[in-house]
Amino acid sequence: MPIKTSLIDKQEHIEQAARALKSISHPLRLKILCVIGDQEACVQEIVEAVGTSQSNISQHLAILREKGILLARKEAHRVFYRVGDERTLQLIGMMREVFCGG
């Protein structure tokens, strides 16, 4: 059986995948991403769903934005977050299926 090298041949894809996995490997960040899913959520909605302080959530949202996992949009005094890459959504979906039974 031949070894697939298409992903390995593209260094930028490997680096992007590694950044995404490293960014979401923290339990709270993974929980944030599961809460957001394929929707858009403001900080307060995320805080209520995750159950920790706003400052803690904001720190992790900043990391996820910095790594290019989340995109943000400001509307009046609220910031809304969404997952910026379809592949990250697929990854979260697979993790939910594998670890949470759907």
N, CA, C and O atoms as CSV, one atom per row, in Angstrom:
chain,resi,resn,atom,element,x,y,z
A,1,MET,N,N,0.850,-1.183,0.000
A,1,MET,CA,C,0.000,0.000,0.000
A,1,MET,C,C,0.893,1.244,0.000
A,1,MET,O,O,1.745,1.386,0.877
A,2,PRO,N,N,0.711,2.148,-0.972
A,2,PRO,CA,C,1.573,3.334,-1.049
A,2,PRO,C,C,1.278,4.318,0.086
A,2,PRO,O,O,0.146,4.450,0.551
A,3,ILE,N,N,2.322,4.987,0.502
A,3,ILE,CA,C,2.197,5.991,1.553
A,3,ILE,C,C,1.747,7.299,0.918
A,3,ILE,O,O,2.293,7.734,-0.096
A,4,LYS,N,N,0.744,7.917,1.531
A,4,LYS,CA,C,0.262,9.206,1.022
A,4,LYS,C,C,1.235,10.290,1.457
A,4,LYS,O,O,1.527,10.435,2.644
A,5,THR,N,N,1.727,11.037,0.505
A,5,THR,CA,C,2.689,12.091,0.825
A,5,THR,C,C,2.159,13.471,0.464
A,5,THR,O,O,2.872,14.457,0.652
A,6,SER,N,N,0.952,13.579,-0.042
A,6,SER,CA,C,0.467,14.882,-0.496
A,6,SER,C,C,0.481,15.918,0.631
A,6,SER,O,O,0.871,17.064,0.405
A,7,LEU,N,N,0.064,15.535,1.833
A,7,LEU,CA,C,0.075,16.478,2.953
A,7,LEU,C,C,1.503,16.762,3.393
A,7,LEU,O,O,1.854,17.905,3.689
A,8,ILE,N,N,2.316,15.728,3.433
A,8,ILE,CA,C,3.699,15.880,3.886
A,8,ILE,C,C,4.492,16.760,2.923
A,8,ILE,O,O,5.396,17.483,3.341
A,9,ASP,N,N,4.158,16.700,1.642
A,9,ASP,CA,C,4.862,17.501,0.646
A,9,ASP,C,C,4.593,18.996,0.779
A,9,ASP,O,O,5.355,19.815,0.265
A,10,LYS,N,N,3.537,19.342,1.450
A,10,LYS,CA,C,3.161,20.749,1.574
A,10,LYS,C,C,3.433,21.207,3.002
A,10,LYS,O,O,2.576,21.082,3.877
A,11,GLN,N,N,4.620,21.733,3.226
A,11,GLN,CA,C,5.067,22.122,4.563
A,11,GLN,C,C,4.107,23.091,5.236
A,11,GLN,O,O,3.868,23.000,6.440
A,12,GLU,N,N,3.549,24.031,4.448
A,12,GLU,CA,C,2.642,25.009,5.065
A,12,GLU,C,C,1.387,24.336,5.613
A,12,GLU,O,O,0.826,24.799,6.606
A,13,HIS,N,N,0.935,23.249,4.982
A,13,HIS,CA,C,-0.224,22.506,5.494
A,13,HIS,C,C,0.114,21.803,6.798
A,13,HIS,O,O,-0.690,21.789,7.730
A,14,ILE,N,N,1.288,21.229,6.862
A,14,ILE,CA,C,1.739,20.568,8.085
A,14,ILE,C,C,1.818,21.582,9.228
A,14,ILE,O,O,1.352,21.316,10.336
A,15,GLU,N,N,2.407,22.736,8.952
A,15,GLU,CA,C,2.552,23.760,9.989
A,15,GLU,C,C,1.193,24.293,10.436
A,15,GLU,O,O,0.977,24.533,11.624
A,16,GLN,N,N,0.282,24.476,9.490
A,16,GLN,CA,C,-1.059,24.951,9.829
A,16,GLN,C,C,-1.793,23.920,10.686
A,16,GLN,O,O,-2.455,24.278,11.661
A,17,ALA,N,N,-1.678,22.660,10.328
A,17,ALA,CA,C,-2.321,21.595,11.104
A,17,ALA,C,C,-1.735,21.529,12.513
A,17,ALA,O,O,-2.472,21.369,13.486
A,18,ALA,N,N,-0.419,21.652,12.624
A,18,ALA,CA,C,0.223,21.606,13.938
A,18,ALA,C,C,-0.211,22.787,14.802
A,18,ALA,O,O,-0.468,22.622,15.994
A,19,ARG,N,N,-0.294,23.982,14.205
A,19,ARG,CA,C,-0.752,25.162,14.954
A,19,ARG,C,C,-2.184,24.970,15.446
A,19,ARG,O,O,-2.503,25.277,16.594
A,20,ALA,N,N,-3.036,24.460,14.569
A,20,ALA,CA,C,-4.438,24.250,14.952
A,20,ALA,C,C,-4.542,23.243,16.087
A,20,ALA,O,O,-5.257,23.474,17.062
A,21,LEU,N,N,-3.837,22.133,15.965
A,21,LEU,CA,C,-3.909,21.109,17.007
A,21,LEU,C,C,-3.346,21.615,18.327
A,21,LEU,O,O,-3.908,21.342,19.388
A,22,LYS,N,N,-2.254,22.341,18.269
A,22,LYS,CA,C,-1.665,22.888,19.495
A,22,LYS,C,C,-2.613,23.897,20.138
A,22,LYS,O,O,-2.775,23.910,21.358
A,23,SER,N,N,-3.231,24.730,19.329
A,23,SER,CA,C,-4.136,25.751,19.845
A,23,SER,C,C,-5.351,25.165,20.531
A,23,SER,O,O,-5.808,25.688,21.548
A,24,ILE,N,N,-5.877,24.084,19.984
A,24,ILE,CA,C,-7.114,23.529,20.541
A,24,ILE,C,C,-6.859,22.436,21.566
A,24,ILE,O,O,-7.802,21.858,22.106
A,25,SER,N,N,-5.594,22.151,21.836
A,25,SER,CA,C,-5.297,21.047,22.757
A,25,SER,C,C,-5.590,21.388,24.222
A,25,SER,O,O,-5.680,20.481,25.049
A,26,HIS,N,N,-5.738,22.642,24.553
A,26,HIS,CA,C,-6.073,23.039,25.923
A,26,HIS,C,C,-7.552,22.733,26.168
A,26,HIS,O,O,-8.390,23.079,25.335
A,27,PRO,N,N,-7.891,22.097,27.286
A,27,PRO,CA,C,-9.293,21.712,27.530
A,27,PRO,C,C,-10.294,22.861,27.438
A,27,PRO,O,O,-11.384,22.688,26.892
A,28,LEU,N,N,-9.937,24.022,27.961
A,28,LEU,CA,C,-10.883,25.146,27.928
A,28,LEU,C,C,-11.065,25.669,26.500
A,28,LEU,O,O,-12.176,26.014,26.098
A,29,ARG,N,N,-9.972,25.724,25.741
A,29,ARG,CA,C,-10.090,26.187,24.353
A,29,ARG,C,C,-10.907,25.200,23.530
A,29,ARG,O,O,-11.700,25.607,22.681
A,30,LEU,N,N,-10.724,23.931,23.770
A,30,LEU,CA,C,-11.515,22.928,23.063
A,30,LEU,C,C,-12.992,23.079,23.425
A,30,LEU,O,O,-13.863,22.963,22.563
A,31,LYS,N,N,-13.263,23.332,24.685
A,31,LYS,CA,C,-14.645,23.530,25.128
A,31,LYS,C,C,-15.248,24.767,24.458
A,31,LYS,O,O,-16.400,24.741,24.027
A,32,ILE,N,N,-14.477,25.836,24.374
A,32,ILE,CA,C,-14.938,27.061,23.699
A,32,ILE,C,C,-15.302,26.753,22.250
A,32,ILE,O,O,-16.352,27.174,21.764
A,33,LEU,N,N,-14.438,26.024,21.570
A,33,LEU,CA,C,-14.697,25.697,20.168
A,33,LEU,C,C,-15.923,24.809,20.013
A,33,LEU,O,O,-16.686,24.956,19.059
A,34,CYS,N,N,-16.110,23.891,20.948
A,34,CYS,CA,C,-17.301,23.043,20.908
A,34,CYS,C,C,-18.560,23.872,21.129
A,34,CYS,O,O,-19.592,23.606,20.513
A,35,VAL,N,N,-18.487,24.865,21.995
A,35,VAL,CA,C,-19.633,25.749,22.246
A,35,VAL,C,C,-19.957,26.557,20.990
A,35,VAL,O,O,-21.120,26.668,20.602
A,36,ILE,N,N,-18.949,27.110,20.368
A,36,ILE,CA,C,-19.174,27.924,19.170
A,36,ILE,C,C,-19.629,27.049,18.007
A,36,ILE,O,O,-20.580,27.383,17.301
A,37,GLY,N,N,-18.933,25.915,17.814
A,37,GLY,CA,C,-19.288,25.016,16.711
A,37,GLY,C,C,-19.320,25.758,15.383
A,37,GLY,O,O,-18.415,26.534,15.074
A,38,ASP,N,N,-20.362,25.518,14.603
A,38,ASP,CA,C,-20.457,26.169,13.295
A,38,ASP,C,C,-21.311,27.433,13.351
A,38,ASP,O,O,-21.752,27.943,12.321
A,39,GLN,N,N,-21.538,27.927,14.561
A,39,GLN,CA,C,-22.333,29.143,14.758
A,39,GLN,C,C,-21.407,30.323,15.053
A,39,GLN,O,O,-20.192,30.252,14.864
A,40,GLU,N,N,-22.007,31.379,15.512
A,40,GLU,CA,C,-21.282,32.557,15.949
A,40,GLU,C,C,-21.756,32.835,17.373
A,40,GLU,O,O,-22.944,32.697,17.666
A,41,ALA,N,N,-20.849,33.222,18.251
A,41,ALA,CA,C,-21.238,33.475,19.644
A,41,ALA,C,C,-20.470,34.674,20.180
A,41,ALA,O,O,-19.319,34.910,19.812
A,42,CYS,N,N,-21.129,35.428,21.058
A,42,CYS,CA,C,-20.457,36.556,21.704
A,42,CYS,C,C,-19.804,36.057,22.993
A,42,CYS,O,O,-20.085,34.954,23.464
A,43,VAL,N,N,-18.948,36.872,23.539
A,43,VAL,CA,C,-18.181,36.495,24.725
A,43,VAL,C,C,-19.110,36.067,25.861
A,43,VAL,O,O,-18.866,35.051,26.512
A,44,GLN,N,N,-20.166,36.833,26.099
A,44,GLN,CA,C,-21.064,36.524,27.212
A,44,GLN,C,C,-21.723,35.153,27.038
A,44,GLN,O,O,-21.864,34.407,28.007
A,45,GLU,N,N,-22.121,34.821,25.821
A,45,GLU,CA,C,-22.720,33.502,25.557
A,45,GLU,C,C,-21.721,32.387,25.838
A,45,GLU,O,O,-22.075,31.340,26.380
A,46,ILE,N,N,-20.472,32.626,25.464
A,46,ILE,CA,C,-19.428,31.626,25.686
A,46,ILE,C,C,-19.169,31.473,27.186
A,46,ILE,O,O,-19.042,30.355,27.685
A,47,VAL,N,N,-19.090,32.594,27.899
A,47,VAL,CA,C,-18.870,32.566,29.351
A,47,VAL,C,C,-19.977,31.757,30.031
A,47,VAL,O,O,-19.695,30.897,30.866
A,48,GLU,N,N,-21.230,32.031,29.675
A,48,GLU,CA,C,-22.360,31.323,30.284
A,48,GLU,C,C,-22.325,29.823,29.982
A,48,GLU,O,O,-22.625,29.005,30.852
A,49,ALA,N,N,-21.961,29.470,28.758
A,49,ALA,CA,C,-21.949,28.057,28.365
A,49,ALA,C,C,-20.782,27.295,28.986
A,49,ALA,O,O,-20.923,26.132,29.365
A,50,VAL,N,N,-19.629,27.957,29.089
A,50,VAL,CA,C,-18.423,27.281,29.570
A,50,VAL,C,C,-18.346,27.311,31.094
A,50,VAL,O,O,-17.880,26.352,31.710
A,51,GLY,N,N,-18.799,28.408,31.706
A,51,GLY,CA,C,-18.853,28.471,33.154
A,51,GLY,C,C,-17.565,28.872,33.837
A,51,GLY,O,O,-17.215,28.316,34.878
A,52,THR,N,N,-16.860,29.822,33.272
A,52,THR,CA,C,-15.678,30.376,33.919
A,52,THR,C,C,-15.715,31.886,33.760
A,52,THR,O,O,-16.659,32.421,33.179
A,53,SER,N,N,-14.714,32.575,34.261
A,53,SER,CA,C,-14.739,34.039,34.249
A,53,SER,C,C,-14.561,34.605,32.843
A,53,SER,O,O,-13.988,33.964,31.961
A,54,GLN,N,N,-15.065,35.814,32.662
A,54,GLN,CA,C,-14.937,36.476,31.364
A,54,GLN,C,C,-13.477,36.735,31.029
A,54,GLN,O,O,-13.077,36.602,29.872
A,55,SER,N,N,-12.670,37.104,32.031
A,55,SER,CA,C,-11.258,37.365,31.750
A,55,SER,C,C,-10.537,36.097,31.299
A,55,SER,O,O,-9.684,36.150,30.413
A,56,ASN,N,N,-10.874,34.965,31.900
A,56,ASN,CA,C,-10.279,33.692,31.504
A,56,ASN,C,C,-10.678,33.341,30.065
A,56,ASN,O,O,-9.834,32.953,29.257
A,57,ILE,N,N,-11.953,33.479,29.760
A,57,ILE,CA,C,-12.437,33.203,28.399
A,57,ILE,C,C,-11.762,34.143,27.405
A,57,ILE,O,O,-11.327,33.714,26.337
A,58,SER,N,N,-11.674,35.419,27.756
A,58,SER,CA,C,-11.070,36.398,26.855
A,58,SER,C,C,-9.616,36.068,26.537
A,58,SER,O,O,-9.173,36.245,25.402
A,59,GLN,N,N,-8.871,35.588,27.534
A,59,GLN,CA,C,-7.471,35.188,27.300
A,59,GLN,C,C,-7.399,34.062,26.271
A,59,GLN,O,O,-6.572,34.098,25.361
A,60,HIS,N,N,-8.260,33.075,26.419
A,60,HIS,CA,C,-8.238,31.931,25.506
A,60,HIS,C,C,-8.775,32.299,24.126
A,60,HIS,O,O,-8.299,31.779,23.117
A,61,LEU,N,N,-9.758,33.187,24.076
A,61,LEU,CA,C,-10.244,33.667,22.779
A,61,LEU,C,C,-9.135,34.406,22.040
A,61,LEU,O,O,-9.000,34.274,20.823
A,62,ALA,N,N,-8.345,35.180,22.770
A,62,ALA,CA,C,-7.230,35.907,22.160
A,62,ALA,C,C,-6.212,34.944,21.558
A,62,ALA,O,O,-5.696,35.193,20.468
A,63,ILE,N,N,-5.922,33.865,22.244
A,63,ILE,CA,C,-4.990,32.859,21.723
A,63,ILE,C,C,-5.543,32.228,20.458
A,63,ILE,O,O,-4.825,32.068,19.471
A,64,LEU,N,N,-6.823,31.870,20.485
A,64,LEU,CA,C,-7.448,31.242,19.321
A,64,LEU,C,C,-7.500,32.202,18.129
A,64,LEU,O,O,-7.371,31.772,16.983
A,65,ARG,N,N,-7.684,33.476,18.390
A,65,ARG,CA,C,-7.647,34.476,17.306
A,65,ARG,C,C,-6.240,34.633,16.769
A,65,ARG,O,O,-6.029,34.664,15.557
A,66,GLU,N,N,-5.273,34.734,17.676
A,66,GLU,CA,C,-3.872,34.919,17.290
A,66,GLU,C,C,-3.385,33.771,16.400
A,66,GLU,O,O,-2.605,33.981,15.471
A,67,LYS,N,N,-3.849,32.575,16.693
A,67,LYS,CA,C,-3.426,31.395,15.923
A,67,LYS,C,C,-4.258,31.188,14.665
A,67,LYS,O,O,-4.029,30.242,13.912
A,68,GLY,N,N,-5.227,32.078,14.436
A,68,GLY,CA,C,-6.020,31.995,13.214
A,68,GLY,C,C,-7.148,30.971,13.268
A,68,GLY,O,O,-7.717,30.620,12.235
A,69,ILE,N,N,-7.471,30.495,14.457
A,69,ILE,CA,C,-8.545,29.508,14.607
A,69,ILE,C,C,-9.900,30.208,14.596
A,69,ILE,O,O,-10.850,29.725,13.978
A,70,LEU,N,N,-9.986,31.347,15.281
A,70,LEU,CA,C,-11.242,32.099,15.357
A,70,LEU,C,C,-11.135,33.411,14.608
A,70,LEU,O,O,-10.069,34.022,14.527
A,71,LEU,N,N,-12.263,33.827,14.062
A,71,LEU,CA,C,-12.408,35.154,13.490
A,71,LEU,C,C,-13.366,35.925,14.387
A,71,LEU,O,O,-14.247,35.337,15.014
A,72,ALA,N,N,-13.193,37.232,14.447
A,72,ALA,CA,C,-14.048,38.056,15.303
A,72,ALA,C,C,-14.663,39.177,14.489
A,72,ALA,O,O,-14.086,39.678,13.524
A,73,ARG,N,N,-15.861,39.548,14.922
A,73,ARG,CA,C,-16.547,40.677,14.313
A,73,ARG,C,C,-17.170,41.473,15.440
A,73,ARG,O,O,-17.781,40.918,16.354
A,74,LYS,N,N,-17.004,42.794,15.358
A,74,LYS,CA,C,-17.527,43.658,16.406
A,74,LYS,C,C,-18.848,44.270,15.948
A,74,LYS,O,O,-18.973,44.754,14.823
A,75,GLU,N,N,-19.817,44.238,16.838
A,75,GLU,CA,C,-21.117,44.854,16.569
A,75,GLU,C,C,-21.497,45.650,17.808
A,75,GLU,O,O,-21.783,45.083,18.862
A,76,ALA,N,N,-21.496,46.950,17.671
A,76,ALA,CA,C,-21.715,47.858,18.802
A,76,ALA,C,C,-20.669,47.547,19.876
A,76,ALA,O,O,-19.475,47.665,19.603
A,77,HIS,N,N,-21.073,47.158,21.074
A,77,HIS,CA,C,-20.125,46.881,22.155
A,77,HIS,C,C,-19.859,45.387,22.335
A,77,HIS,O,O,-19.196,44.991,23.293
A,78,ARG,N,N,-20.365,44.565,21.435
A,78,ARG,CA,C,-20.182,43.111,21.556
A,78,ARG,C,C,-19.270,42.581,20.452
A,78,ARG,O,O,-19.292,43.064,19.321
A,79,VAL,N,N,-18.475,41.584,20.804
A,79,VAL,CA,C,-17.609,40.917,19.836
A,79,VAL,C,C,-18.147,39.511,19.640
A,79,VAL,O,O,-18.385,38.782,20.603
A,80,PHE,N,N,-18.333,39.143,18.389
A,80,PHE,CA,C,-18.827,37.821,18.037
A,80,PHE,C,C,-17.700,37.006,17.422
A,80,PHE,O,O,-16.928,37.504,16.602
A,81,TYR,N,N,-17.621,35.755,17.830
A,81,TYR,CA,C,-16.558,34.867,17.364
A,81,TYR,C,C,-17.145,33.722,16.558
A,81,TYR,O,O,-18.252,33.249,16.816
A,82,ARG,N,N,-16.362,33.289,15.565
A,82,ARG,CA,C,-16.727,32.099,14.796
A,82,ARG,C,C,-15.446,31.404,14.360
A,82,ARG,O,O,-14.388,32.023,14.248
A,83,VAL,N,N,-15.565,30.108,14.119
A,83,VAL,CA,C,-14.419,29.334,13.644
A,83,VAL,C,C,-14.158,29.755,12.203
A,83,VAL,O,O,-15.078,29.802,11.386
A,84,GLY,N,N,-12.910,30.059,11.898
A,84,GLY,CA,C,-12.572,30.625,10.604
A,84,GLY,C,C,-12.229,29.637,9.515
A,84,GLY,O,O,-12.092,30.031,8.357
A,85,ASP,N,N,-12.087,28.374,9.842
A,85,ASP,CA,C,-11.628,27.394,8.853
A,85,ASP,C,C,-12.516,26.151,8.909
A,85,ASP,O,O,-12.704,25.557,9.971
A,86,GLU,N,N,-13.046,25.776,7.775
A,86,GLU,CA,C,-13.926,24.603,7.680
A,86,GLU,C,C,-13.227,23.335,8.173
A,86,GLU,O,O,-13.870,22.461,8.754
A,87,ARG,N,N,-11.941,23.233,7.950
A,87,ARG,CA,C,-11.207,22.034,8.394
A,87,ARG,C,C,-11.190,21.927,9.912
A,87,ARG,O,O,-11.254,20.827,10.460
A,88,THR,N,N,-11.105,23.068,10.591
A,88,THR,CA,C,-11.149,23.056,12.059
A,88,THR,C,C,-12.523,22.594,12.529
A,88,THR,O,O,-12.626,21.839,13.495
A,89,LEU,N,N,-13.573,23.039,11.854
A,89,LEU,CA,C,-14.926,22.579,12.188
A,89,LEU,C,C,-15.050,21.067,12.003
A,89,LEU,O,O,-15.669,20.386,12.820
A,90,GLN,N,N,-14.465,20.550,10.934
A,90,GLN,CA,C,-14.490,19.102,10.696
A,90,GLN,C,C,-13.753,18.367,11.806
A,90,GLN,O,O,-14.209,17.326,12.279
A,91,LEU,N,N,-12.624,18.907,12.215
A,91,LEU,CA,C,-11.833,18.300,13.282
A,91,LEU,C,C,-12.612,18.268,14.596
A,91,LEU,O,O,-12.626,17.251,15.289
A,92,ILE,N,N,-13.257,19.381,14.937
A,92,ILE,CA,C,-14.069,19.443,16.155
A,92,ILE,C,C,-15.208,18.430,16.069
A,92,ILE,O,O,-15.500,17.732,17.039
A,93,GLY,N,N,-15.843,18.355,14.911
A,93,GLY,CA,C,-16.928,17.398,14.712
A,93,GLY,C,C,-16.468,15.967,14.897
A,93,GLY,O,O,-17.165,15.163,15.517
A,94,MET,N,N,-15.301,15.643,14.365
A,94,MET,CA,C,-14.772,14.282,14.512
A,94,MET,C,C,-14.438,13.988,15.966
A,94,MET,O,O,-14.677,12.879,16.443
A,95,MET,N,N,-13.885,14.975,16.680
A,95,MET,CA,C,-13.558,14.765,18.091
A,95,MET,C,C,-14.813,14.563,18.913
A,95,MET,O,O,-14.831,13.724,19.814
A,96,ARG,N,N,-15.865,15.316,18.621
A,96,ARG,CA,C,-17.132,15.122,19.312
A,96,ARG,C,C,-17.642,13.699,19.095
A,96,ARG,O,O,-18.077,13.025,20.028
A,97,GLU,N,N,-17.574,13.265,17.839
A,97,GLU,CA,C,-18.063,11.925,17.497
A,97,GLU,C,C,-17.254,10.844,18.190
A,97,GLU,O,O,-17.824,9.899,18.736
A,98,VAL,N,N,-15.952,10.967,18.177
A,98,VAL,CA,C,-15.075,9.947,18.733
A,98,VAL,C,C,-15.114,9.937,20.274
A,98,VAL,O,O,-15.193,8.878,20.897
A,99,PHE,N,N,-15.057,11.131,20.867
A,99,PHE,CA,C,-14.929,11.195,22.329
A,99,PHE,C,C,-16.248,11.390,23.058
A,99,PHE,O,O,-16.344,11.080,24.245
A,100,CYS,N,N,-17.255,11.892,22.380
A,100,CYS,CA,C,-18.529,12.211,23.059
A,100,CYS,C,C,-19.677,11.365,22.518
A,100,CYS,O,O,-20.818,11.537,22.947
A,101,GLY,N,N,-19.406,10.479,21.611
A,101,GLY,CA,C,-20.457,9.641,21.052
A,101,GLY,C,C,-21.460,10.406,20.222
A,101,GLY,O,O,-22.644,10.068,20.207
A,102,GLY,N,N,-20.995,11.447,19.522
A,102,GLY,CA,C,-21.890,12.208,18.642
A,102,GLY,C,C,-22.023,13.555,19.133
A,102,GLY,O,O,-22.735,14.363,18.536
